[in-house]
Amino acid sequence: MEKTREEAELEANSIFRQKVEVSYQRMENPSCHVVDASPSREKVLQTVLSIIQNNCN
């Protein structure tokens, strides 16, 4: 699977990626959810869809 330009830039610049991650972790918006993207794409998709279904009435 081909990477997007943004994915390639984030991979190449780990310091920037870490800063972005810390910024997201500091957000106090309860509608933000952290999703582990290390499982298969199908499992990640199921997780995300479940979060959407449970939080969007």
C-alpha positions, 0 to 999 in steps of 0.5 A, a space after each residue: 500500500 502506498 503511503 500518503 505524502 503526509 505519512 511519509 513526512 511524519 515517518 521521516 520526521 519523528 520529532 515532529 510526529 512526537 510533538 503532534 502526538 503530545 498535542 493530541 494527548 493534551 486535548 481535553 475534548 471528550 469526543 477525541 479517542 485514541 485508537 491503536 492502529 497496530 492491528 490489521 486494517 480490518 480490526 482498526 476499522 471495526 474499532 473506529 466504526 464502533 466508536 462512531 456508532 457508540 458516540 454519534 446518536 
